[in-house]
């Protein structure tokens, strides 16, 4: 995520302390499917009706730019495509994963590195 999307994230999300965890931030961005079940039908998951369009745009553009370059993001995108997801579905899954990673980086006050941290660093 570059400086422009980072600034848009801060503008759209506001104080990140207002979100309890990464799931709440992803939910506010509309990246978490909600059930729309009726009667005996279950498993009808859809995009929520209320979410921040600006926040969703930030994570969607971030995922879109990240999946174009070689690395773990593209590998995850291709894995999701291999599982039968369409382009937009795989991109939303990547955006959700990037929310989790961003949340962990902000929580631990770390800079992103490809290698996961060792037990001594954590």
Secondary structure as UniProt FT lines:
FT   HELIX           3..13
FT   HELIX           16..18
FT   HELIX           22..28
FT   TURN            29..30
FT   STRAND          34..35
FT   TURN            39..40
FT   STRAND          45..46
FT   HELIX           53..66
FT   TURN            67..68
FT   HELIX           72..82
FT   TURN            83..84
FT   HELIX           87..108
FT   TURN            119..121
//
